[in-house]
Structures are given as structure tokens and as C-alpha cells.
Amino acid sequence: MLPGHTKFWPDSYFGLLKKHYRRQDHIDNMADLVKCVCKCGQDVECVPQLYQNWQYYEWNVFLGQWFQPLSAFGHSHTFEFDREHPGVMEIRVMSSVTNSTKIDMLRPGVKVQVPGSSVAIPNPPTDGEIHFLLPEAEDACADNDPTFTFKNVIRALRPMVQWKSLGVELEISAAKIKEIDNNNRGQVAECKHDMVQFWLDSDSSSSWRKLIDALISNDQSVLAEEIKNTYCQIPQGEYATISDLKGAYCNLRPAEGDFPPVPTFSFTNLALIKDTTETKKSAFFYETIQGSVDDVIETKVTVTYEDLFRSMTSKNRILLLEGRPGCGKTTLTRKISKDWGEGEILRFRKYLFLIPLRQFYATPITGLSNILQYFDMSDFEVNIKGNAGEGVCFIFDGLDEYSQKYAKQGRSWFEKLLRGEVLTSSMIMVTSRPNASVELKESAHIRGEVLGFLKEQIDEYIDKSYSNNLSKASEVKAYLHNHHNIQHMCYVPLHLVMIIFIYDSCQDQRAPLPKTETDVYSLFTVMSLVRYYTKIGKDIVLSDLQSIPSPESAIFLSISKVAYNTTAASKTSLSLLDINSEFSVSDIANLGFIVVDRKIGFTGGEPILSFVHLTNQEFLAAYYTSTLSSDEQLKAIREHIDQSHMPVVLKFFCGITKLQNLDHWTAIIDNALIDEHGKKMVILNELHYVFESQNGQRCSELFSKAGGKLIIKNETLSLLDYCVIGYCLESARDTVKNITLQCQLTAEGLCIIAQKLTRFVESVKELDIYDDLCDEDKVLALMELFQKFPNVESLNLRGCFKEEEWDWTFLGDLLMEAPHLQTLNLAQNNLGPNGMEILCDAHSFSNLKELILMGCFKEEQWDRTLLGDLLMESRQLQTLCLAGNNLGPNGMRALCTASSSLSNITELK
């Protein structure tokens, strides 16, 4: 419908009719249709108007005599016809778009005679000829309602006691309510009398409808229904009110679009977390870390959907919800809005405004008027400001999609709103990727994270998806268990939907299943194009993105170029000016990768375009890069490799090109292999690049350039990270020499690395681990991994075991697996008597040249003679560090006794 088009009361009932119609098991004849119409009205009686001599047409057959089937204009909303060109339709995405496409609708050979100017145009109907479909509509058109009087309002409100909260809903100021209460000394009947009188005198828009809306917002639905039935039948016009807002939100789907198909039960599979003082060592913390720049690396604990809102009060009214792309932030905001519309939550909030911030990409939010104009509710600005936003809830979805040039324009009104400096009684919720919400974290009263799915919910989702085929559900779970990197993707709900869709398609076509994230997005992109061809009636088989036929291949390349330019500019939304192409917006949107965002059901406006998902945008940007010449690819790598928003694009580029070009790989690793001290080493990002390419040769070259050093430092590792590390160690088994894991490890992760190593990695000579290993499962996993490195000469376990009552038996087992050990660093561990006994019994230390036991024996009560026994077995020892220990006289005697056997000692601390 064109912006500005007038709508009337009966229009809203067509929506109810369609909703009721879809729920019918069958409608076989006109009688069934009449029954459906009669039952669709919720608060009024819908009267079907039957006409004599009606005739049934099967439109496909009837219109098919002259017109040919049309398709591929589902994203267009403006259709123009010209009497001078019969049969030709001109379509645009929106009325404000200049680009258009003309389509000839007539079948070949069909001719249409253009009527002359003498054709009679019927006169408009007179007032007496107008039929109203609803009996009450004629009364509703009257200028005044004679039943709306002070006397009737007082009579209607007689059962109600909570007059103060009703006064707030009627937008009476808190000061006036207090004045009325004081003047009448709290007497309910007198207070209610003065409040109603004041409302009728001061509010020119007072009406039964406004009173009923206020009662509903005040949890007085029974009284509202009684007033409605007694005094009026309120029309549901299209001018914006509480009822219109709630009605629009009630019809919200979990997500925009229909591909990939999102089941309705995905609405509930979301987990929220908030900050607590809980330690980061919890299993829940590790489960919610996915190795992404958008991870929230802070303490967290689960919180229910309901409890999150209970925690919001007048003092805690600003909520920041963070989460990775695709984890369900937008889905959550739509659920909140839908639940408010249905009266499930936030009942004390009269208005709820869901604002997708990408809609304000081209125009900044400079004041409340911008927001209210978006909903066609400008008339409410004075009242909302006058009450400091009391009773209003703002939901700003996608702070990271709001143009940064506006967000950084000093102390703007929008920034003041988010900081709680204006409309100080309103409730504010903001969703954002963590890397775009740094400043807001300081002013948010409550912080949470939308986690997407947890491990149990992934299994639950799969079971629900294959509820009629449990064996298929088991197959999918087994596939994910064997591909930890694909399983890692499933924590993002959108990815899980995509992977299940891809799994089914691959099984039907007997095609290989994806092994990497690049494979997933490549297959999904191909399937999206196949879906497009199916919709337009073409039977085309695509094996890969290089086999796209014309003209779609050119359109797809144009879309990919837009994705590249948009990503390089760190944008997630774009306007029509950003699309500089010979193809129209409708051509581009029809392929399904770019969507035209519109408001949720209130008005039209200048369209804002965006890609269906940020990662999809990044994949298309990488694809476009892969189509450039070798020199242009090299230039793009060097230009963007240091930019924080481009690592995902670079990862996809490596996956698409398989790193066949050595110059490209050299440009990537030469930039990354230098640390702050000027030493070369391999870090985690480079491992992800080579893993995505599945090019083992490049992995070996990577470690060769870094001198065989792998250093994972200050990272919180995800299952994907462990999978990547294992793959790369397996691929570079002959070049890896030094492994340093200075990060928080998990038993599951260490097992994954060990599983990926199908053979011994004999080149590893040095293993350094910096983590708290006082966990039995973690130690067992470490021992399993250690067995894969039979030639380790240096083992560093500094500060890994600080607990006093730790069982050191494992240490003996570990040392038995290291016959070539020359350096052992156990500094800052609480060895105690048990640890020393194990050290003495476990190994002859015939090859040990360096032993570091700094700060291991601080207690006074321990047998120092064990130290002498240990040193007597270490005749090749050259360096001994005992600093920070309480040796005492006995310890010194033991040291002196053993000194005769330590002829090779060159350094003693």
C-alpha cells in the first residue's frame, strides 16, 4: 500500500478474516465461507454481504486466457499501469525508488483495444448508496458520542478502586494526582470524581476508547470489556494507539523472511545471562565462549526470561543485551514485543516501541520526534515528554547497525537517552554486538548476553526437527560430534537451522557434507540460488558458485561487490545510494541475499537495505575478493589485513581459494608472525586461516617461517579453537617444535586436540603450559595429549598445581612418558612431601640437565632428605633453581651430600 493511503475501520477485519480462514480445516462452498466470516469478529459481529448472481472463477484458468504467469517481483510494492500501454506493468521496490522494471503480462498474440476518451466514467456513489459491512460503522462515523459524559464515566468506574494508577495511564501528571489525593484526604470516591473531571476538562482527545485502553494497561480488562459492551463498540481504526501497537506486535514472526525455514519453536530456545561474581572457571563460562571477537569474556550465570524482567525496576531501567551475530538478539526483541502485545509481560508499560536501528542508517535520531514519526504517533510527544517517559519502553535493536558517524557526534539526544539523562522514567533495552557497546556498558544498569543455544538446546532442537525420524536425529548428532567445528557453529541458532537444512539437502542429493564454515556458507548460498530458480519456474542444477548462469551470475557478482564495499567500510546497512549497479534493487533483492527493511506495519518510507545476516555479508565479500585478479587480491589483503572487522572475510577468502596462491599466503603470515618483541611465532588467527583452507602444505610452511613455535597466549579457547589446533599440529607434524599454551584450558578441548593427532608428533621438543590444572579430568586429558609428543625434552608446568592437598601421582606417570626430558620446570607448585616422593620414584632423570623447583617447598615440615635422593639421581644436572624454598639445616645438609654427584652443575640458585 502506498504511503499516505487512507485505511478505514473494516480494513482491520480483513486481517482477522484471513487469520481465521487459515485455521479452517476446509472451506468447500459459499456456506462455509459465510460461517468463517461470521466467526472472525472478536469484539463485534461481522456480517457477510451476499449478492445474487455471483459467479465462481478459477483465476489461473480464467485470467490465463490473456495473461502469462509472472514471478520474481515479491520484493516490489509499487505497480503502475498506463492506459496507453495495455498489458505492461511497471514495478518498483518502493514508490520513492527511481529504478523500475517493465513486464509484459500479456500472452504472445493477445491484442487489447485501447478505449477512446468517450468511455463513460461512472459517477461516485451518493451517501445513501454507501453500504457498511458492519452495522455499527455508521454510528462510529458520527462526530460526537452522546454516551461519553461525565456522569456515565463516573458510573462506569464505580467498581474501580485503584484510581491513581488509572490516572497515570490517562497521562495525568504525578503532581496533579498527588494534589487530588491531598485535597480529598485519600477518599477514593471523591478522588476518582476529581480525577475524571480533570481528565475530561484537560484532555481534548478523551474518549471511551482512550479510557478502555488505559484500563487494559492497568490490568482492568474485565472492567474495560464491561464498559465496552455497555456504552460503545469501539472502532479499530489505523491511527496509532495502544491497540494498534499491540495488534502489530502480536503478528510478529520470530524473524524476517522465510529462508532458511525457522520453526516456531525456535522462539523459546534462547538463554540469557547476566554478570555475577561467579568464577570464570565454571563449566557454564566455557560453554558460552565461542572464540569470537564478540564473546563476552566475563563472569556469567543463567537467568530466565521472566526473571530478567523482574530485575528491571525504576532504578534498574536500562538493559544492555549483547550477543554474537545470529545468536537471536533480534528474535528476542520480537518475542518481547509480541509478549507485550499479548499482555504477558511489561503490563505496567503503556507503550512499547521496537526500533530497528538499521532503519536510521541514513537519518540520525535527534529527538523523540524521530521515533514517534516512525510509528505515526507524533501527537503523543507532548504527553510522553511531560511524564518524562513514564510508562514507555524503548527497545533499540542493533546498536552496532546504527551509523557510527551519528553515534559519535558529541552528546547527541540519542546518546543522552541511552545514558539515562533524558526521559528519565522510561525503560530502555538495547541489543548490540559486544564490540560496538563499550561505552554503553558504563551506563547500563543491567547487562546480559543472548547466548543463542546451549549444548542441551542443540540436541533438543535436532530432536524436535526430526520428531518423526529419531534415527535421522541420531545421524545428525553423530555428524556434529565428529566435526567439532561444525558443532561449534550450532551455538548460533541461525547456523543450526542452516546446517540442518544443508544436511537434508546433501543427503537427498548424495553430496558430501560440509567440513568447514566456508563449506557451510558455500552450500547454503548455492541452495539459496536453487530456491530462487525454483520460484521462477526454472529447473537448474548448480554444483558451485562458478556455475551460475546469466544474467543471475552478473547480479550475484554485483551483490558480492556491494558486500565487499559495505564490509570494508564497516557497515551493516546500506541505502539505495550504496548500490551503484546497472541492476535494479528488485533484481538484486529477488536473489534473496539482500532484504529491504520496512517498518513493522505502520507506515512506509525510504527503504534501508541489508544482508540477511552479517556472516553472509562477510562470505559474499570474500567471494568477490576471490574473483579479482591475483594482483588485486594481494592489494586487498594488504589493505585490510589489519582492520578489526575483516578477519572473518579473510578466513572465508582462505577457505574459498584454498590458499593456492603462495604470494597471498605469504602476505598474510608475514604480517602476522611478528610479536611485540620482534620474535616470530604462530598465533591462533593464522591457524584458523589455514584450517579453513584445509591446505596442510600451507600449515607446514607457516610453522617453518615461525621457527616451529606455536604460542596461544591470553586466549579463552572454544571447541573450534581446539579443533583448529589439533588439525594444524597434525598437518605440520614435522615442523612444530615448541608449543606454548598460556590460556585457560578445558579437559574436553585437550581431548579434541589428542583425537585430531592420529600419529605421534615427534618434532615437538618443548611443551609449556600456563594454567590451573588442579582438575582430575583436565590432568587425564593432558596425559593423553602428552603421549602424542614422545620426544619432548623440555616440560614447563610452572604454577599449574597450587592446591595443598593435590595428588601428585599423575606426575610420575607423566614423567614415565618422557624418557628424553632434559628440562623440567615445576616452579610455584605446592609439591610438598607427596610430590617429592613421586619425583624420586618416577624417573631416574639420567638425561635431566635443568631442574627448576622455585617456591615449591615453603612449609617447615617436610623431609629434606628427599631432595638429596632426587639430586643423586640427576648426575647430568647443569642448572638447579631452589629459590624461594624453606630449605632449613636439613635441606642444606642434603644439598651438600648430593653435591659430590653434581659435578656438571654450572648454575645454582
N, C-alpha and C positions, 0 to 999 in steps of 0.2 A: 504494500500500500504506500502511495506517495506521501512524503511528509506534508502535514497540514490537512490531509484528507479528513473530512468530518465523519465521526462514527456516532451511532445512536444506541439507545438502550437495547433494542432487540439484538444488536450485533453480538453482545456478550453471550447471549443464549445459544447462538450457533456453536460457540466453543463448547458449551455444556452438552449440546446435542451430539457433537462429534465424539466427545468423551464417552457419553452413554452408548452411542452407536457402536463404538469399537468393542465394548464389553459384551455385546449381544452374541449369543451362540449362532443365531441365524435370523435373517430378515428376508423372507421369501416373497412377500407381496406387499401391497399398499397397506393392508390392515396391520401388518407387523410394523411398518414404518410409522403409522399413526400412533400405535401403542408406545413406540420408542419416544416419539415427540412428547406425548403426554407425561411420560415419566421422567423426562430430563430436567425439569424445573426443580430447583432446590427450595426456593422461598416463594415462588409464585406458580400459578398454573399456566403451562404452555398449551395454547390452543392451536392445533393444526388447521390450516385453511384448505379445504378440499374443493377442487374445481371440477365441473363437469367436462366431459370430452377430453380428458387428459390422455396423452399417448406416451407409451414407453419407447425409448430409443436405446439401442446398444451403441454407444457413441463411437467405439472403434470401427464398427461396421458402417454406421450412418455417415460419419464425417470422412471415413476412409474413401468415399466415392470421389472426393475432391482434394483431400489433403493427404500428404505423406507423413509418416511417423517422424517425430522430432525428438532430439535428446541433447544432452550436453549443455543445457543452459540452466541447471539447477541453482547456480550461484547468482543468477541475474534476477533483478527485482523491478526493472523498468522495461515495459514493452510498448512500442509505438507502432501505430498503423496509419497509413496515409491513403486516402481515397483515390489519389492519383496513381497509386501503385498497389492495386489489389493483390492480396496473397503474399505480400512481402512484410515481414516483421523485423523491426529494428530493436535490438536488445542491448541493455546496459546493466552493469552490476548495480549501480545506484543512479538516481536521477542527476546527481551532481557530477558524474563521470562523463568526460568528453568522448572517450573512446567507445565505439559501438560496433556491433556486428549485425549484418543484414542476412536474414534467412528467408529463402523462398519456400513457402509452406505448401504451394500447390503441386499436385502431381503433374508430371510431364504431359503436355497436350491439353490440359484443362484451361479454358479461357473464361474470363469473367468480364461481363459487360459493365463498364463504369456508368452509373446512373447520372443523368443530367441534373442541372440545377433546378428543374421543375419538380423534383421529387418532393412530395408533401411531408413536412415535419410535423408530427403530432403535437398538439398543444399540451402543456403541462396539466396535470390533474388539478381540479379545484379542491378547496379544503374539504368539501363534502364527499369527494370521491376517494379520499385517502383512507386506506384500511389499516388498522392497528392489529398486529398479530397478538398482542396481549391486551386484555380488557382494561387493565389498569394504566396503560400507557397514556391514554387521553387525559386522565386526571393528573398524571405526572407532568404534563406539559403546561399546566396552569402556572401562572406567575406566583401565586401565594397559596400557602396551605392553611386553610381556616382552622384546622385542628391544632396547629402549633401555637399554643397560647401559654401564658404563664401559669394559668390555673391547671391546664392539662399536664404540663411538665411537672408541677408540684405533685399532682395526683399520681402520675406515673412513677415518680421517685419515692413515693411514700414508704415502700418496704426497705429502702436502702439506708444504711447507717454510715458507711464509710464515705462521707461527703468530701473529706479533704483530698483523698486520692482521686476522686472523680473530678474535683476542681483542677488538679494538676493535669489530668487528661484533657480537660476543656481549655487548657492553656491559660489558666488564671495564675498569676504570679504567686510565688510563695509568700511575699509580703502581704498581698491582699487577703490570702487565705488566713494568715495569722491575725490580720486586723479583724476579719469577720468573726473568728473564733473568740478573740478578746472581747469584742463588743457584745457577744451573746453569751459570754461566760461558759462556753462549751456546750450549750444546749443544742442538741442535734437538729431538732425540727426548725428552730429559729436560724441556725447557721445555714442549713440547707436552703431555707427560704431566701436569705440574703444572697447566698451564692448564686442561685438560679436567677434572681433579679439582676444581679451584677452582670452575669453572663449574657443575658438577653439584651441588656442595655449597651454593653460594651462591644459585643461581637456581632457585626452586621451579617456574618455568614452562619449564625446559629440556625440549626435545623434539627428535625428528628434524626436525620442521617448522622449528623455530627455527634449528637447525644448517644446514639446507638453505638457508633464506632468507639466513643470514649468508654462506654460501659463494657464493651467487649475487651478493650485493652486493660480494663480494671478488673478482669476476671468476673464480670457480672453478665455472663452470656445468657443465663436463664431470664433475667430481668430484661435484657436487651430484646430477646425474642418475644417476650410478652408485650413490650411496648410496640414492637414492630407489627405484631398481629393485631393489636388493639387500635392503633392510631394511623398506621400507614403501611403502604407497600413501597419500600424504598427502591427506586431505580438504580441500576448498577451502570452508570454512565462511564465514559472513558476518561473523564477528568480525574487527575491523580488524587487519591485519598488512601487512607489506610487499607480499605478493602481492595483497591486496585493493586497496591503494592503486594499485599498478601496473596492475592489471586495470581499475580505474575510469578511470585516465588514458588507457589505451590506446584506450578507446572514445570519447574526447573528439572532438567535431567542431570545425572552425575557429571557429564562432560559434554562439551560441544562436539558435534559431528557424530558419525556413525561408523567410523573405521579407524582403528580396529574395533570390532564389536565389543562394547563394555557391558557385561551383565549387570543387572540392577543390584545384585547382592554385593557388588564391589563398593557400594556406598558405606558399608559398615566395617570394612576391613582396613581401618586406619588406626594407628596408635599415636598417642600424643605423649610428650614427655615435658618435664619442667626441671629447672635447676634445683638441686638439693645439696646437702653436704656429704652425700654418699661418695665413697671412694671410687676412683676410676678403675679399680681392679675388678669390679663386678662383671659377671658374665654378660649382663644386660648392656653394659657400656660397650664391650667389644662387639656384641651382636649388632649394635646400631651404628658402628663405624664402617664405612664402605670404601675408605681410601680415596676420598674425593675432596677437592678443594672446598666443597660445600658441606662437609661434615661439621657437626657441632662437637668440637673436642672439649667437652665439659661434662661435669658430673650430671647424671640424669636418672630419672626413675619414671616408671609408667604412671599415667594418670588417666582416668576415664573421661570420656567425652562430657558426661554430666558434671563431674567434679571440677573440670576446668572452668565451667561457667559459674559454679557455686563459689569459686575462689575470686571471681570478679565482683568488686564492691565499688562504692563511691570513692574509696581511697585507692583501690587497685583496679583502675578502669582502662588502662592502656595495655593491650596484649599484643606481643610480637610473636608470631608463629613462623619459624624458619624451617627450611627443608630443601632437599636437593630437587633439581628439575624432574618433574614427572612423579614425585612421591605422593601427590594427592592434595597439594595445598588448595588449588582451585576447586577440586572436588569437595574438599571440606567446607570452603566458604559457601558453596552452593547448597551443601547439606544444612549448614547453619541457617541460611536464608530460607530454605524450604521448611525447616522445622519451625522457624519463627512464624512463617506464613500460616502454618497449620496449628499454631498455638502451643507447640511443645516446649519451647524454650524462650527465654528473654521476654516473658509476658509483661514485665514492667516497662519495656521499651515500646513506645508508641510507634516510632518509625525505625526502620532498618534500611540503610542504603548500602547496597553492594556495588562497589565502584571498581571495575576492572581498570587498573591504572594505565594499561596499554591504550585505552580509549583517549587518554590525554597525552598521547605521544606528541601530537602536533601543537597542542594548546595547553599551557600550564594551568594548574589550579591556583587561581589568585584569590579566591574567596569562596564563601558558602554559596554564592550565587551560581558559580560554575557547576557545583554538584547538583543543586536543585534544578537547574536548567536541563541537566542530563535526564532528570526524571519528570520534566514538565511540572515542577512543583514550586515555581518561583514565588507564588503567593504565600508560601509558608515561611519565607525567610525572616520576616519581622518577628513572628512568634517564636521561632527556634532561637534566634539571637536574644530575644527578650528573656528567655528562660535559660540562657547560657548552655543550650543544647540538652537540657534535661529531658529524658525520655527518648533520646535519639541514640542510635547505634550506627557507627560508620564502619564498614568493612572495606579496607583498601587492599585489593588483591594484586600482588605482583609489584612490590616496590622496586625490584630490580628491572622492571619493564618501563618504569617511569623515566622519561628522558633525563639523563644526569645533568644536562645543561640547565634544566629548570630546578632540579633538586639542589644545585649548588649556587643558586642566585641569592646569596645572602640569607637574611632571616625572612623568608617568604611566609605568607599566611599559611600555606600548607605545612611548612616545617614547624611553625608555631603550634598548629593543631596537633601534629604528631608528638610534640614535646609537652602538650597539655597546657599551653599558655592561652589558648582561646577556646570558647565553647567548653568551659571547664567542668560542666556537668555531663557531658556526652561520654558514651562508651566508644572506644576506638580499638579495632582489631586490624593488624597489618600482617600480610604474608610476604615473605621475601626469601630469596636465596641468602644464606649467611654472609656471603662476601659483599652483599650490597646493603647490609643493615647494620654496619658497625656503629654509626653514630646513634641510631635509634635504640641500641641496647642500653644506653645510659638512662634514657627517659622512660623506657618501658617498665611498668610496674610488675608485669608477669611475662616471663619468657617461656616459650615452649618450642617443641620441634615436631613437625609432622614426619613420622618415620617411614611412611609407606607401609610395607608389610614386614612382619616379623617372621621368623622361620616357621612357626606353627601355622601362621596365616597363609603362607605359601602353600603348604600341604592342604590346608582347608580349602583354599581357592581351587586347587587342582582337583580335589575330591568333588567339589560342587560342579566343576566344569565337566567332569566325566561321571556324574552320578549314575548314569545308566551303563557305564562301562568301566568297572573298577580295575580290570586288568590293564586297560589303557592308562588309567591314572597311575598305576604302579610303574608302567613303562616310562612315563614322563618323569616321575620322581627318580628312577634309576638313571635316566639320561642326565638329569641335573646333578645327581650325586657324582657321576663320572666326569662332569665338566664343571668344576667349581667356579670358573669364571662366568659361565652362563648362569649358574645358580646365583652368583653374586648379583647379576643384573635383575633378578626376580624380586629383590627387595623393593625395587621401584615398581609400583602397580602397573603402570603403562607398559613396562618391559615384559612383565609376566603375561599380560594379555597378548602382546605381540608374539612372544615365544610360543605360547600355546597355539596360536593361530598358525605360526610358521611350522610347528611340529606336525600339526594335522595336514597341512598342505604338502610338506615333504613326504609324509607317509603315503598320502594319496598318489603322489607323482613318483614315488620310489626314488626321491632325490636325497643326496647326503644332507645330514643335519648340520647346522652351523657349529663351528668350533670357537669363533671369536665374536666380539661385539661388532666388528666390521662385517662379518658374515651375516649376523642378525639383521643389521640395517640394510645391507645389500639385498638380501632376500625379501625383506619387508617392502623395500622400495619397488622391486620388481613386481611383487604381488599387488601393490597399490596400482601400478600401471596396468596390470592384467585386469584388475577390477574395473578400471576406467574403460578399457576396451570392451569389457563385457556389458557395461552400462550403455554404451553407444551401439551395441549390436555387432561388434567385430570379434571374430574368433582368431586371436593372435596369440602365438606361443612365444614367450620371452625366456631366453636362457640366462641372460645377464643384461646389464645396463648398456652394453655396447650394441645390442641387437634391437634397440628401439627404432621403429620405422618412422619415416617422415609423415606429417610435419611435427609429430609429438617429440621427436628427438631434438629438434631445434628449440621447441618450447621448454623441454626439460633442461637443456643446457642453459637457456635464459634464466630459468628458475634457479639453477645451481649458481649462476653468476651473481644473481641477487643475494643468494645465501652467503656467498663469499664476501661480497662488499659489505653486507649488513653485519656479519660476524667480525670482520676486520675493524669495523667502526664501533664494535662493542654495543650493538643494538639488537633488540629482540622484536621490535615493532617497526613498521615502515608505512609510509604514506604513498599515495599514488605517484608523487614526485620521485620516489626512490626507484620506481620501476621504469627504466628508460629502455623500452623494447618495442619492436615492431609488432608484438603481440598484445592483444587487449588483456585487461585484467580478467575478464571472463575466461579467455583461453588459458591463462595461467592458473586460475583458481580451479578450473574443471579437472585438472590432473590430480587434485586432492592434496597437494603438499603445502599450499598457501591457503589460508582461510581469511575470509572477510569478516572481521569482528563487527558485531552490531550490538545495540543495547538489548537488554533482556526482555523487551516487549513494550516499551513506552513510546519512543519516537525514533525517527530515522536520523540521518546526519552524514557527515563526511566519513567514508569508511576508513578504518585502520586495518592494515593487513599484517599478518604474522604467519610464521610457520607453525605447523600443527604441534611441534614440540621442539624445544631448544636443541636437543641432541640430534634430531632430524635435520635441523638447520645446519648444525656443525658437520654432519655427514655430507650433506649436499655441497657445502663449502669445500670439503676435502675432495669430493668427486670433481668439482670444477677445476681445482688445482691440478688434479691428475690429468686433465685434458689439455693443459697448457704444454708448450714446448719445454724441452729439458732446461733451457736457459731461463725461461720464465718461471718454471717450478723452483729452480735454485734461487732465483731472486725473491720469490715469495717466502721461501723458507728462511732466508737470511733476514728478510724484512720483519717477519712476525714471530720468529722463534722465541724471543724474549718477552713477548706480550702475554700477560697473565690469563687472558681469555682465549688463547689459541692452542693450548696443549691438546685438547680433545680433537681439534681439527687436524693437528699434526699426527696424532695417533691414528685417526682414520686414514690419513694420507699414506702412512706406512702400511696399513692393512690393505688398502686398495692397490698400491703399486708393488707390494711385496718387497719393497726396497731393492728393486732390480738395479737401480742406478747407484753405483758406488759413490759418485760425487755428492748426491743428495744425502746419503748416509754419513759421509764424511763431514758435510756441513753441519749436520745435526749433532754428531758426537764431539766434533772439535769445539763446538760452543759450550757443550755441557760437561766435559770431562775435567774442567779446571775448578778446584775448590778454592776457598778463600786463602789458603796457604800456598797456592801455586802448585799443588800436587795433583796428579791425575788419578781419578778413581771413577768407578761406575756407580751411578746413583739410580734410584728407583724409577724415575721418569723414563730413562733410556731403556730400562728393562721392559717397560710397558710398550714402548715403540717397537722393539724387536719382537716381543711376544705377539703383538697384533699382526706383524708381517709374517709370522711363522717361518722366518728365514734363519735357520740355525747357523749358516755361514756368517751372517752379519753379526750374530751374537759372539762368535769366536773372535771376529775382528774387533768388536767392541772391547772385550777383555784384554786383547793383545795390546791395544792402544793405551789402555789404562794400567798396564803392567800387572794384570791379573788381579787387581784389587776391586772388591765389591764392598761398599760401605752403605749400610742402611742406617741412617742417623736421625734421631729425633722424630721418628715416624710412629704413627699408630696404624698397624697393618690390618688390612682387610683380608678376607679369604682370597679375593682376586690377587692381592699383592703376593701372598704365599704361593699361589698357583703360578704366577709370573716368575717368581724367584726360582721355584723348582724347575720350570721349563728351561730357563736360561742356564742354570747350573748343569742341567742335563745336556744342553746343546753345546756348552763351552767346557766340557769336562776336561779338556786337555790344556786349557789356558787359564783357568781360575786358580789362583794361588793363595789369596788372602780373603777371608770372609769376616766382616765385622758387622754384628747385629747389635747396634746401640739403640734399642727400641723396646716397646712393650710387646712381649711375645705371648702366644697362646698355645696350648697343647694341640688343639685342632690344627692350627696353622703349621706348626712344626711337623706334624704327621703328614700334612699335604705335601710339604717340601720333600720329605722322605719318600712318599709314594711316587712322586714325579721322577725320582732318581732310580732308574731301573738297573743301573750298574754302579760300581764304585767310581768315585771321582778321585782318582789317585793324584791329581795335580795339586790338590789343596794341601798346603803346608801349615797354614796359620788360621786359627779359629778364635775370634774374640767375641765374647757375649757380655753385654752390659744390661742386666735385667734382674728382677727379683724372681728367683727360680724356686722359692720355697713352696712348691706345689708338687705333689706326687705325680699327677698326670703330666705336668709340664716336664718334669725330670725324666719320666719314662719316654716321652716323645723326643726329648733331647738325646737320650741314649740311642734311640732308634736312628735318629739323624746322624749322630756321631759315627755310627758303624759304617756309614757311607763314605767316610773320609779316613781310610786306613793308614795313610802316610802323614798324618798330622804331626808336626814337630813342635808347634807352639800352641798352647791352650791357655786362654785368658778367661778366668771366671771371677774377676775382681768384683767384690761386693754383691755377689749373686745369692749368698746364703747368710743372712744376718740373724736369723731366729736362733734363740738359745737352745731349744730342745729339738734341733733338726737331726734326723737320722742320716749319718754320712755314709751308710753302707753303699749307696749308689756310686760314691766317688771311687771306691775300689773297683767296682765293675767297669766304670768308665775308663779308668787308667789301664785296665787289662786290655782294652781295645786300642791302646795307643803305644805299641812297642817302640816306636821311633821318637817318642816325646823327648825333646831337648829343653823346652822352656815351659814352666808351669807357674802361673800367676794366680794365687789364691788370696791376694791381699783383701783386707777389710771384710773377711768372712769370719764368723764365730766358730772356729774349728773345735775348740775345747778338747777334752780327753778323747772323746769318741772319734773325732776327726783325725787326731794324731795316730791313734791306734790303726785306723783304716789305712792311712797313708803308709805306715810302716809295713803292714801286712799285704798291701795290694800290689806293690810293684818294687822291683829291685832298683829302679832308677839308674840302671847301668849307663844309660846314654844322657841322663839329665845334666845340663850344663848351667841352667839358670833356674833358681827357685826363689820365688817371692812370697813371703809369709808375713808381710807388713800388717800389723794391727790384728793378728789372728788370735793372740793369747793375752787377754787383758785381765783374766781372773787370777787371783793369787793361788787358788787350789787346783793345780794340775801337775801331772807328773812330768818334770822337766827331763827326766832320763830318756823319754821317748824321742826328744829332739836329737839326742846323741845317736840313738839307734837309727833314726832316719838319715842323719848325715853320714853314718858309717856305710850306708848302702849307696851313697851318691858320690862315688870316688871321682867322677869326671866333672864334678861341680866347679864352675868358674865364678859364678856370681851368686851371692846369698844375701837376701834382704830380710832382716828381722826387726826392722824399725817399728816403734810403736807397740812393742810387746813387753809384758811384765816378766822378764826372764828370772830375776832373783838370783841368789847364790847358786842354787842347784842348776839353774839353766846355764849359768856361766861355766860351771864345772863340766857339764855335759858337752858344752861347746868346745872347751879346751881338750877334753878327752878325745873328741872326734877330729880335732884339728890335724892330728898326725896322719889321718887318712885323706885330708883335703889338700893334697899337695898342689892341685891345679887352681886353687882359689886365687883370683886376681882382684876381686872386689867384694868387700864385706860391709854391710850397713847394719 
